[in-house]
Amino acid sequence: MDRRQTMQNTGKLAGLTLFITGASRGIGKAIALKAARDGANIVLAAKTAEPHPKLPGTIYTAAAEIEAAGGKALPCIVDVRSEEAVRAAVKKAVDTFGGIDILINNASAISLTPTEGTDMKRYDLMHNINTRGTFLVSKECLPYLRKSRHAHILNLSPPLNMEPHLFSNHVAYTMAKYGMSMCVLGMAQEYETANISVNALWPRMIIFTAAVEMLRGKESYPYSRTPEIMADAAYAILCRPAGVSTGRFFIDEEVLTEEGMHDFSQYAYVPGNAFKLTPSIFINGTKAKL
């Protein structure tokens, strides 16, 4: 796919350390690679150390790609549900790179099931990874973010919208995902005077990742975008000075429009496809810019 029109790297993240959960594949890895092209240090905090039968990539294959892109990689086996694993990874990151400047809370679990169809094991998994995991990793990184001159937390979570239809078909998932967004709402205010930007980012249209493929099957890819649109939007947010924008719920298209981009056709998973892209969950129906 022709990527010439995607957002260009500026070098603003050179030498900064990003701690990214769930960075072995998908959107997390795309953000890591974008930052790596600036020469950033990337801490890959994810569970996949051995190849998964249904999911591509491990923290080690992702680390190799990051190094090849120009960054420095530190793969860490981390289950964000474990306090011990998170603390060990944060300590290793600080020992290796001298601090943490940016946290990307990307790790997430999803089950779009109705109330009676959601077993409690799956409910607990979503809440422990999405809400509790985001809170825990943020809590452990914050002492080091306070010391950074370019401190950002970016949660990959949706705008807080209390319309009932956004809850009714998958109450458990909405609650868990909104927990990540409530972390943004509260921490942005709590750390406003500490010069730490805390924001959320969410896609306008479905992003084709391994998780989406497992949920919807391969037939969903003509209706999807690639993770690069989220990586470019995240990069634009993270390049802004700390404290300038905080407590905001960004949508990828809106961020890139602010950066002067108006044609998003290059992000379509199938270039030049004639299909209408599918709006992401939590986003009211909008027409794709193709």
Disulfide bonds with the S-S distance in Angstrom:
none
